[in-house]
Amino acid sequence: MAKKKEMLLVGSKTKEALKGKGKYNVSSDALDALNNYVYWLVEEAQARCKANGRKTIRNHDILAGC
């Protein structure tokens, strides 16, 4: 089993945002899934930055896939 990654999100704030105006419930594994997605975004941004010969990650490195 893979080691659980450190949580990068503020749980209460993220759950509040996911719930919207009380319209949605949030499952116990939703934060873990979102946290894993954030880790993936970070890795992709690092790869784009490196591929462009930079050491500074910029907003377009993170948003390039959107």
N, C-alpha and C positions, 0 to 999 in steps of 0.2 A: 504494500500500500504506500502511495506517495505521501511524503511529509506535508502536513498542512502548512500553507503559506501564512505568513504574518498578515493580519488584517490591516489594510491600508485605508479602509473606510471608517467613518464614524457611524457606528451601528444605528444609534437612535435617529440621527439626522437622515441617514439613507433610508431607513424604514419609513420615516415620516414622508419623505419625498415619494417613495414607491406607493404608499397608501393613497396619495392624492388627497382629496377632500373627504377622506373616510370611505371612499368607494371601493377600495381594494383591500384584501387581506394579503399578508406577506408570509410565505412559507419559511420554515426554519432554515432551509438551504439556499434561499434566494440571495442572501448576503454573500455566502461563499461563492456562488456562481458569479456574481457581479465582481467580487474581489479577484477571482481568477481572470475575468475579462480585463480588469484594470492591469493586472500583471502582464497579460498578453499585449495590451496597448503599449505598455512601457517597453517591452522587449522589441516590438515592431518599431517604435520611435528610435530606440537605440540603434537598431540595424540601419534605418534610413539615414540617421545622423552619420554613422560610420561610413556608409556607402557614399555619402556626399563629402567625405573628408573633413568633417567638422567634429568638434567636441562639445558643442552647445546644442542641446535639443531645443527645437523651436516649435511653435504651435502647429505648423504645417506638417511636422514629423508625426505628431500625434493624430491630427485630423486627416491625414492623407487618404485613409481608407474610407472616409465618410462620404 
